[in-house]
Each structure stands twice: as C-alpha cells, then as structure tokens.
Amino acid sequence: MAPEAEAATPPAKTSDRPAPLTSQMLPVGDGHEIYVETAGNADGLAAVYLHGGPGSGCQPDHRRLFDAERFHAVLFDQRGAGRSRPKGGRDANTLPHLIADMELIRATFGMERWIVVGGSWGATLALAYAQAHPERVSGIVLRATFLGTNDELHAAFLENLPRLYPALNEDFLGVLPEHERAAPLEAYWRRLLDPDPAVQAPAARAWGDTESILSQIAPSRTRLDLATLSDARPLPATPFMEAHYFSNGCFMKPRQLLDRASALAGIPGIIVQGRYDLLCPPATSHALASVWPDAEVRTVAGAGHSLYDPGIRDAVIKAIADLADMITE
C-alpha cells in the first residue's frame, strides 16, 4: 500500500550505496520475467526484501538496509513492477503467484531459510509468504503493517483523508462524477482498470498524489493540481497495480492474515511502526502482534508511513540487525 513511499525521498548521499552482487531476469512462468538482484556477502545470512505498492519496485537504496558484510540479501521487482516484464502485466498476477515466485527465487539461490523484510504492501506479502511457508522463514521484519483488507483502505481514504485533509478530500472526490462519489474507492479502481486512457489518466494521477500525501508526515503540498490531471506527463505505475489487487481483495479471504497467524508461531518478528501513519496505523500492527506472540512492535514517535520519515529507516536497520542476533545466538 502506498506508491512505495520509502523510495520517494531517498537520502541525498548515494555514493555509499552498495552495488549488487548479481542481477538477472528470472523467468517465473505465465509469460512473466522478474528482475532479481543480490547484495552483500554471498556467504552471509540470507534475507529477502519485499517492496511496497503493489506495483512499484525495489530501489538501490534498499540495499543499504542490510549490513553488506553480514547479509546475503535478495531484492526483486514483483510481477509487472519495476524492471520486471511485461511492465504493468496483470494477467497471472495474484498473491499466490508472488508467493510462488519467492519460493522459486529462494530455491534458485540455494537458500534454505531467510529473513523476510517488507514494508506496507511488502508486509502483506511477507506475512502471506510466511504463513504459506513457515519452515522457510527464520525471522520477519515489517514496517507499516498492511493486512490487505478493505477495512484498512476505507479507514485511510474514507476516514483519515476527510478528517485530516478535508480540502484534499474534496479534490479527490471531485475527480469523480457525482453519482460515483458514494463509493469512491471502487469508482477509482474501475477507472484505473478502464482501457480508455482518457479515463485512466486523471484517476491515476489523483489516486497516486492523494496516497503520496497521506504517506508523508509533512507533505510539501496538500491539494491536487486538478488542472494537470489530464496532461501528457507519464502516468505513475503503482495505482494500476493497486487497483488490480485492491479490487480483488488482494486475492485473500477477509482477515486471512490475522486468522492464520498461528502459522507464525515460533518465528521471531519485529514490527516498526510510525506513530502517525495514516495509511497503516499503529492499531493494525498491534492487532497483528496480539495474535503473533513472537512479534515485538517498535513505535517511532514523530513518524508516519514512509521509510524516510524521521527515525523509521534507522529503526528498520536496527530491527534487521537485532533479528539477526536473535536467530544466530
């Protein structure tokens, strides 16, 4: 959930980003090839990073979450996202497909078990994978827990948005014809999945910009630029994949990740949570921790959703290192 806000405002200094050890396009079937890279120490502790969205992609700065001497980290662009092909492809693109892709990646690199790290939608995928293959997971680090439910989406866009950004909410609704405003999320998803570019474009920009504002603790603007919603700029990719997943209930049963949390028993977890996250609020992380006793919630004051909000990235790096200490003691 959210247009990979963790990639939106990376630190200014980029010279110390570690280069990938390897990079490749991995055929996963159904006409899809996914971009996969590794970073760090080939003999290090295995870990995998799951990007957000759905539909964004891993970023070079994500490698810096992992100590290059300690970890052998795998990062990949999920089906249809980032450098994976076909770009934006939604056929044969479901949560079970992504879980199967992770298993293929793990087997390809000969990793018996790995630490699974994910934020926002990446947290959804991390939990779903761990519940499907708990024997392959040595530990989990989550940031901004999203359980993939309509209730969470409604809370973010139909409660938090009008309560905290009433003018932005008016802009968001104003993009839709009046008769569609009673169920705006479903209306946006229909428009994003409409084959007509003239229908898609304003919805994509309005959805993406609104979600981006909600994802930041101190956004630089708090209104949509309605005059430019239909211009010729390239469209953001993430809203289309989000519409595909969200309109299909993220290809899960309602409450699936909470109801199946017993599968996580014995897997240590650390959940990093921004106190003022409007998209993935603290209540969600605490609901998860209440049914996953092996998990610890670490709340970061003064932070929202983004990995680059104050204190969040440091907390994620420390959580990964602390979890590695737990499983190697």
SULKAJO-V46036 format. One record per residue. N is the residue number from 1. PHI is phi in whole degrees, 0 to 359 (* if undefined). OMEGA is omega as a letter, one per 20 degrees, with the letter a starting at -180 (* if undefined). Layout:
N,PHI,OMEGA
N,PHI,OMEGA
//
This chain:
1,*,a
2,83,a
3,285,a
4,46,a
5,302,a
6,293,r
7,260,a
8,284,a
9,225,a
10,292,r
11,303,a
12,297,a
13,279,a
14,240,a
15,293,a
16,262,r
17,292,r
18,291,r
19,286,r
20,293,r
21,291,a
22,219,r
23,210,a
24,199,r
25,259,a
26,250,r
27,292,a
28,239,r
29,96,r
30,62,a
31,81,a
32,259,r
33,235,a
34,246,r
35,282,a
36,227,r
37,226,r
38,240,a
39,213,r
40,97,a
41,251,a
42,300,r
43,259,a
44,275,a
45,288,a
46,289,r
47,210,r
48,227,r
49,251,a
50,246,a
51,283,a
52,271,a
53,120,j
54,294,r
55,113,a
56,270,a
57,147,r
58,283,a
59,238,r
60,306,a
61,293,r
62,295,r
63,298,a
64,287,r
65,290,a
66,247,r
67,302,a
68,295,r
69,273,a
70,261,a
71,244,r
72,252,a
73,262,r
74,249,r
75,233,a
76,210,r
77,267,a
78,295,a
79,310,r
80,77,a
81,248,r
82,55,a
83,270,r
84,290,a
85,234,i
86,288,a
87,298,a
88,75,a
89,295,a
90,251,r
91,292,a
92,51,a
93,227,a
94,223,r
95,301,r
96,302,r
97,296,a
98,294,r
99,296,r
100,297,r
101,297,r
102,298,r
103,295,r
104,295,r
105,298,a
106,302,a
107,292,a
108,300,a
109,265,r
110,66,r
111,266,a
112,291,r
113,217,r
114,211,r
115,282,a
116,252,a
117,237,r
118,201,r
119,235,r
120,61,r
121,301,r
122,299,r
123,291,r
124,302,a
125,296,r
126,301,a
127,292,a
128,296,r
129,296,a
130,296,r
131,288,r
132,279,a
133,224,a
134,299,a
135,291,a
136,260,a
137,246,r
138,270,r
139,180,a
140,225,r
141,240,r
142,244,r
143,229,r
144,57,a
145,296,r
146,236,a
147,263,r
148,74,a
149,253,r
150,295,r
151,301,r
152,294,r
153,294,r
154,296,r
155,299,a
156,291,a
157,265,a
158,254,r
159,241,a
160,295,a
161,300,a
162,292,a
163,288,a
164,258,r
165,228,a
166,299,r
167,290,r
168,297,r
169,299,r
170,298,r
171,298,a
172,300,r
173,288,a
174,294,r
175,292,a
176,267,r
177,300,a
178,303,a
179,288,r
180,260,a
181,281,r
182,290,r
183,226,a
184,293,a
185,297,r
186,297,r
187,294,r
188,298,a
189,298,r
190,300,a
191,292,r
192,296,a
193,265,r
194,289,a
195,288,a
196,278,r
197,302,r
198,291,r
199,275,a
200,294,a
201,302,a
202,299,r
203,294,a
204,296,a
205,290,a
206,293,r
207,297,a
208,298,a
209,291,r
210,296,r
211,296,r
212,297,r
213,297,r
214,295,a
215,276,a
216,252,r
217,287,r
218,217,a
219,296,a
220,285,r
221,217,a
222,228,r
223,227,r
224,277,r
225,270,a
226,298,a
227,290,a
228,250,a
229,294,a
230,250,a
231,283,a
232,268,r
233,297,r
234,301,a
235,276,r
236,294,a
237,277,a
238,298,a
239,304,a
240,292,r
241,290,r
242,298,r
243,300,r
244,299,a
245,287,a
246,291,r
247,289,r
248,251,r
249,60,a
250,56,r
251,58,r
252,227,r
253,286,r
254,304,r
255,63,a
256,303,a
257,290,r
258,284,a
259,292,a
260,254,a
261,296,r
262,300,r
263,293,a
264,272,a
265,306,r
266,89,r
267,266,r
268,288,a
269,217,r
270,232,a
271,247,r
272,267,a
273,228,r
274,287,a
275,302,a
276,248,r
277,286,a
278,276,r
279,268,a
280,230,a
281,287,a
282,304,a
283,303,a
284,291,r
285,299,a
286,289,r
287,298,r
288,294,a
289,298,a
290,291,r
291,247,r
292,226,a
293,299,a
294,277,a
295,257,r
296,240,r
297,264,r
298,244,a
299,270,r
300,254,a
301,290,r
302,75,a
303,232,r
304,248,a
305,270,a
306,288,r
307,301,a
308,260,r
309,291,a
310,306,r
311,89,a
312,290,a
313,296,r
314,300,r
315,293,r
316,291,r
317,300,r
318,294,r
319,297,r
320,297,r
321,295,a
322,295,r
323,295,r
324,299,r
325,299,a
326,299,a
327,271,r
328,248,r
329,295,*
//
